[in-house]
């Protein structure tokens, strides 16, 4: 699986069928290689993955990220095989342990030790594939990984890692933990505006939901931030790091830092300057190539 240099991530939960079909077609037409989508509060991961695949020809479609507490390992193994068989091997199953509130409060499951739980889930997927005599020639899996142990597991057992809410330094850290062969796929939010007030307002709107989640703020502390950066909706320096803003050329220069530090793919999440939901197509058009 070659992920390509640039991918796109956007929140699909608020989009209806025609918008989702248009999303897949336009992302592919702009030359992005991969479309990543979340599993949050609306669409089920394999259902929407199949829909997006059906409205594209060569685009890689990837779950970013499917919650392992949402289905048993056999169901994930079968979903992975189904979409790849039906759509020419263009589906990548990104798996993650999610966050304790979403697992316990929303789904009613007990949130367990992340790395051990993920390792067992991968073991059980392998067992399911073997039992069904359907082990794929290529297991097109990646893991949501921020810390060193999950990053190492992603390199050992999958194609690589998909770290989210990060800075370019994460690419170097992930590469050091994962070695030279596994894919390091880095999400980065962007906002195409040169107005710092507008950019930071949009950034706070996009990041507010993440600030209370330990998986993210503990990793931000590893990246050089501290508790003061979490106050009052997030510090300016945290917002500027999490959401690259400026002219297209300024944003491109910042994105190139990821490749300099070892990333294989950068996944753009285009935040609209007006704070409205949905991707900013002007940003995707302006950033479709990063020299």
Secondary structure, DSSP 8 states (H G I E B T S, - for coil): ----SEEEEE--TT--HHHHHHHHHHHHHTT-SEEEE--SSSS-HHHHHHHHHHT-SS-EEEES-EEGGGS-HHHHHHHHHHHHHHTTT-EEEEEE---HIIIIIIT------HHHHHHHHHHHHHHHHHHTT---SS--EEE---SHHHHHHHHHHSSEEEE-S--HHHHHHHHHHH-SSSEEEEEEEEE--S-HHHHHHHHHHHHTTTTT-HHHHHHHHHTT--GGGGGGG--HHHHHHHEEESSHHHHHHHHHHHHHTT-SEEEEEE--TT--SS--HHHHHHTS---
